[in-house]
Amino acid sequence: MDIKLFEGICNTPGVSGYESPAQDVVTEVLNGCCDEVNRDRMGNVIGLKKASNPPAGGKRPFRAVLAAHCDEIGAMIKHIDDKGFMRFIQLGGLNPLCVISQRVTIHGKQKVHGVIVPPRQDDKDGKLTLDDLRIDTGLPADELREMVDIGDVVTFDAVVEQLNGKVYVGRNFDDRLGTYCMLQAMRRLGETAVDAYAVSTVQEEVGCRGIGPAAFAIEPDVGLAIDGSLCWGATGDEARANTALGEGTGIYIVDKITIGSPKLVEFLYDLCKTKGIAFQKNIGGGTDAGNLQRSRGGVLATTVGAPTRYMHSTVQICHDDDLEATTALLAAFLENVHELLS
């Protein structure tokens, strides 16, 4: 693991619609390994590594895309009352039970730290919503309003840490794990017969909004979204999760909005077997693969990604072996996918 890059990409804020700080990290890495890097009007960062072994006769190389979303779940201030307590809305899916007692940073005129506090327990009778929660900074309203305003973005104060051995915990492994693996794969990439694109997409957590314009511009032939694979944990979710921590990357067969292109899915299985890459079959939630697959005249697409426990919480858990397997598969995909397309 490149711990410096891993910590850098996971600890940098970038909630949906406000991904610029994290995208700056992505841009710096891609500038070091791509022939072209640009940022579109939506905020997607697109890196291109041109085919080093293009087809003969001047034919256009096929275009292959890796797409990992850079946005993380967070919040936005919507009201400051006369006592200095703040109400907020979600940017991405927040579970009220997961955010109570969490420390946060409000990104106003200057950074202000606070905590999310619950109402009195007997007031709610267990029926908690985000509207019941407040952010408390301990500051009086007049002083707070000099630094914070309606529309300021809120991030969670939880940095990536080594939990035990090869196991790590962080607030935004959905999907900074995918971003990390994509960047590592582009760094390692050998010779390709395809033009290889790495896209760090925006606003996935609020409706997979960024990938559409990026895919439209690129006109890819084939692509992989990179996202977390549903992983069973301590919450009794074995019935809906197919992957286990430390057992390899997940290859999506279907999710809620995408049926993975069957011949691409089979190609990935065979590639893993040939290259000795540990993999697991996954049935997922919903990812950028949906809009990627339906771009223009259609794209061969599915999703891959490291098993991730407790997604959309601040204590997401991953395993380094799964990150390595995911990175290896992404690089092998770009180096060999011309065989599928020829």
Secondary structure, 3 states (H helix, E strand, C coil): CCHHHHHHHHHCCCECCCCHHHHHHHHHHHHCCCCEEEECCCCCEEEEECCCCCCHHHCCCCEEEEEEECCECEEEEEEECCCCCEEEEEECCCCHHHHCCCEEEEECCCEEEEEEECCCHHHHCCCCCHHHCEEECCCCHHHHHCCCCCCCEEEECCCCEEEECCEEEECCHHHHHHHHHHHHHHHHCCCCCCEEEEEEECCHHHCCCCHHHHHHHHCCCEEEEECCEEECCCCCCCCCCCECCCCCEEEEEECCCCECCHHHHHHHHHHHHHHCCCEEEEECCCCCHHHHHCCCCCCEEEEEECEEECCCCCCEEEEHHHHHHHHHHHHHHHHHCHHHHC
